[in-house]
Amino acid sequence: MPRIKTFYDELGVSRDANAAQIKHAFKEIAKIYHPDKNPPDRQAWAHEQMSRFNFIVQTLLDPATRREYDDLVKKYEETPRLPRPRRRPHEQNAIEREYAQVSVEIMNLAGKYSNCRLKMMIGSIVGSVAAVMHLSTYFMPTDIFQDFPIIFAFTYFFTLIGAIMLIIGIADYLGRGQYRRRIHELEQRRSQLRERMYEAFVMDI
């Protein structure tokens, strides 16, 4: 069976390499390609190389994406005549930009989905404590209230902040179903983009 050049070959590790071996190989590569290790006239090239190796390592360290990649390698090796994509640089850059945008959106939605209860709890605590302190100012001696108006402003401000956090948390909680659906759609799109990025690296040995 013919072999193609894979991410494992790029890193100089075997196809059954474990996470520790992959991380070690990446550290050695970074000594060569990291921008800090290169002169000013090679900075753009170094950034491009490190971006490429970062993607390779992220792919191989995640079990799900590693399986995706291994399946693609298997497909190309079992079907040698399968046409290989040939893209112009700007087309590949567009794919990589969309991949980054989709990843950021997934991260933001996942944060809203997972942090909604925390926001509600913090908002409730901050708002409740500040509201009690705010109401207690009405029972303080008048001269203290006049001498320290900042106490009134301080408690009012944090009561407002707590209420806002609570409302945001409730809104995120109620939107969890929508977030789940959107995250699922984005994960599918990211998987498609990953495969297109993998294909751009497929080479014969």
ZADO-182093 format. One record per residue (C-alpha): residue number from 1; x, y, z; residue in three letters. Coordinates in steps of 0.001 Angstrom, whole numbers. Layout:
// ZADO-182093
R seq      xx      yy      zz type
R NUM       X       Y       Z  ALA
...
END
This chain:
// ZADO-182093
R seq      xx      yy      zz type
R   1       0       0       0  MET
R   2    1437    3430    -955  PRO
R   3    2109    5872    1871  ARG
R   4    1525    9600    1949  ILE
R   5    3332   12229    3942  LYS
R   6    1340   12820    7114  THR
R   7    1314   15104   10130  PHE
R   8    3276   12403   11931  TYR
R   9    6019   12669    9312  ASP
R  10    6002   16455    9679  GLU
R  11    6639   16087   13405  LEU
R  12    9044   13199   12994  GLY
R  13    7044   10784   15152  VAL
R  14    5445    7402   14501  SER
R  15    1772    7085   13680  ARG
R  16    1090    5526   17072  ASP
R  17    2920    8281   18977  ALA
R  18    1385    9242   22307  ASN
R  19     606   12767   23514  ALA
R  20    3922   13156   25354  ALA
R  21    5918   12248   22238  GLN
R  22    3895   14652   20098  ILE
R  23    4373   17501   22580  LYS
R  24    8116   16807   22791  HIS
R  25    8428   16827   18990  ALA
R  26    6537   20133   18832  PHE
R  27    8869   21718   21392  LYS
R  28   11872   20689   19303  GLU
R  29   10284   22098   16146  ILE
R  30    9454   25362   17925  ALA
R  31   13165   25849   18599  LYS
R  32   13615   26183   14843  ILE
R  33   10436   27819   13584  TYR
R  34    9325   30050   16459  HIS
R  35    9387   33733   15382  PRO
R  36   11594   34603   18355  ASP
R  37   14228   32222   16940  LYS
R  38   14279   33865   13519  ASN
R  39   15597   37190   12158  PRO
R  40   13196   40022   11251  PRO
R  41   13275   39252    7534  ASP
R  42   11959   35714    8244  ARG
R  43    9217   36631   10735  GLN
R  44    6330   36204    8286  ALA
R  45    7659   32803    7226  TRP
R  46    8179   31751   10848  ALA
R  47    4622   32762   11821  HIS
R  48    3249   30764    8910  GLU
R  49    5259   27686    9896  GLN
R  50    4284   27885   13562  MET
R  51     635   28354   12656  SER
R  52     852   25221   10535  ARG
R  53    2525   23166   13266  PHE
R  54      89   24444   15892  ASN
R  55   -2764   23145   13768  PHE
R  56    -989   19806   13288  ILE
R  57    -376   19357   17014  VAL
R  58   -3905   20412   17997  GLN
R  59   -5249   17871   15510  THR
R  60   -3147   14999   16853  LEU
R  61   -3630   15767   20556  LEU
R  62   -7426   15699   20340  ASP
R  63   -8670   12077   20052  PRO
R  64  -11681   13026   17890  ALA
R  65   -9763   15107   15348  THR
R  66   -6941   12584   15312  ARG
R  67   -9426    9874   14291  ARG
R  68  -10784   12181   11587  GLU
R  69   -7315   12769   10256  TYR
R  70   -6270    9103   10437  ASP
R  71   -9420    8140    8513  ASP
R  72   -8558   10649    5775  LEU
R  73   -4991    9340    5547  VAL
R  74   -6333    5802    5276  LYS
R  75   -8712    6863    2503  LYS
R  76   -5933    8401     405  TYR
R  77   -3572    5509     961  GLU
R  78   -6178    2899      73  GLU
R  79   -7217    4834   -3044  THR
R  80   -3945    6097   -4571  PRO
R  81   -5640    7575   -7635  ARG
R  82   -8025    9682   -5604  LEU
R  83   -7654   13256   -6917  PRO
R  84   -5765   15563   -4567  ARG
R  85   -7013   19121   -4086  PRO
R  86   -4824   21893   -5428  ARG
R  87   -5765   25269   -4026  ARG
R  88   -4431   28743   -4490  ARG
R  89   -2971   30370   -1368  PRO
R  90   -5872   32829    -995  HIS
R  91   -8386   29951   -1108  GLU
R  92   -6543   28073    1618  GLN
R  93   -6255   31268    3696  ASN
R  94  -10013   31804    3406  ALA
R  95  -10647   28279    4710  ILE
R  96   -8262   28818    7622  GLU
R  97   -9893   32169    8492  ARG
R  98  -13367   30630    8490  GLU
R  99  -12091   27760   10639  TYR
R 100  -10753   30259   13184  ALA
R 101  -14007   32270   13163  GLN
R 102  -16125   29146   13650  VAL
R 103  -13870   28001   16518  SER
R 104  -14223   31363   18278  VAL
R 105  -18017   31321   17894  GLU
R 106  -18176   27783   19323  ILE
R 107  -16036   28874   22279  MET
R 108  -18249   31906   22964  ASN
R 109  -21487   29908   22763  LEU
R 110  -20042   27125   24914  ALA
R 111  -19128   29745   27514  GLY
R 112  -22681   31108   27545  LYS
R 113  -24092   27598   27735  TYR
R 114  -21891   26407   30585  SER
R 115  -21680   29626   32618  ASN
R 116  -25354   30569   32775  CYS
R 117  -25917   29045   36237  ARG
R 118  -22736   30655   37549  LEU
R 119  -23878   34057   36271  LYS
R 120  -27267   33590   37905  MET
R 121  -25694   32597   41229  MET
R 122  -23151   35425   41286  ILE
R 123  -25751   37947   40137  GLY
R 124  -28144   36832   42861  SER
R 125  -25501   37002   45601  ILE
R 126  -24044   40350   44539  VAL
R 127  -27463   41884   43944  GLY
R 128  -28945   40598   47191  SER
R 129  -26038   41701   49392  VAL
R 130  -25852   45101   47725  ALA
R 131  -29638   45553   47940  ALA
R 132  -29639   44782   51681  VAL
R 133  -26789   47241   52201  MET
R 134  -28604   49791   50054  HIS
R 135  -31819   49491   52064  LEU
R 136  -29889   49672   55319  SER
R 137  -28637   53139   54377  THR
R 138  -32172   54434   54928  TYR
R 139  -31925   53429   58587  PHE
R 140  -28570   55129   59168  MET
R 141  -28397   58441   60986  PRO
R 142  -28965   61300   58586  THR
R 143  -25612   62910   59293  ASP
R 144  -23742   59674   58403  ILE
R 145  -25673   59383   55161  PHE
R 146  -24836   63009   54275  GLN
R 147  -21182   62636   55218  ASP
R 148  -20737   59421   53236  PHE
R 149  -22917   59653   50114  PRO
R 150  -20529   57233   48399  ILE
R 151  -22051   54412   50492  ILE
R 152  -25436   54992   48846  PHE
R 153  -23891   55189   45343  ALA
R 154  -21735   52109   45977  PHE
R 155  -24622   49896   47079  THR
R 156  -26892   51173   44288  TYR
R 157  -24216   50439   41684  PHE
R 158  -23640   46851   42839  PHE
R 159  -27369   46202   43148  THR
R 160  -27646   47199   39489  LEU
R 161  -24647   45070   38484  ILE
R 162  -26074   42031   40291  GLY
R 163  -29454   42487   38605  ALA
R 164  -27845   42742   35173  ILE
R 165  -25776   39588   35735  MET
R 166  -28872   37741   36920  LEU
R 167  -30861   38797   33844  ILE
R 168  -28023   37780   31498  ILE
R 169  -27721   34428   33264  GLY
R 170  -31460   33778   32976  ILE
R 171  -31434   34752   29287  ALA
R 172  -28510   32373   28635  ASP
R 173  -30265   29618   30594  TYR
R 174  -33470   29997   28583  LEU
R 175  -31458   29984   25346  GLY
R 176  -29566   26766   26076  ARG
R 177  -31503   24736   23510  GLY
R 178  -30738   27275   20815  GLN
R 179  -27074   27336   21842  TYR
R 180  -26875   23528   21660  ARG
R 181  -28322   23483   18143  ARG
R 182  -26043   26253   16957  ARG
R 183  -22959   24623   18497  ILE
R 184  -23869   21346   16772  HIS
R 185  -24186   23132   13416  GLU
R 186  -20869   24875   13927  LEU
R 187  -19127   21649   14955  GLU
R 188  -20292   20030   11716  GLN
R 189  -19035   22988    9704  ARG
R 190  -15717   22962   11552  ARG
R 191  -15345   19250   10824  SER
R 192  -15855   19956    7101  GLN
R 193  -13309   22752    7189  LEU
R 194  -10817   20550    9037  ARG
R 195  -11072   17892    6363  GLU
R 196  -10429   20483    3655  ARG
R 197   -7417   21726    5605  MET
R 198   -6121   18172    6036  TYR
R 199   -6456   17562    2304  GLU
R 200   -4263   20541    1537  ALA
R 201   -1438   18828    3416  PHE
R 202   -1760   15464    1692  VAL
R 203    1482   14615    -119  MET
R 204    3062   11492   -1555  ASP
R 205    6222   10219      81  ILE
END
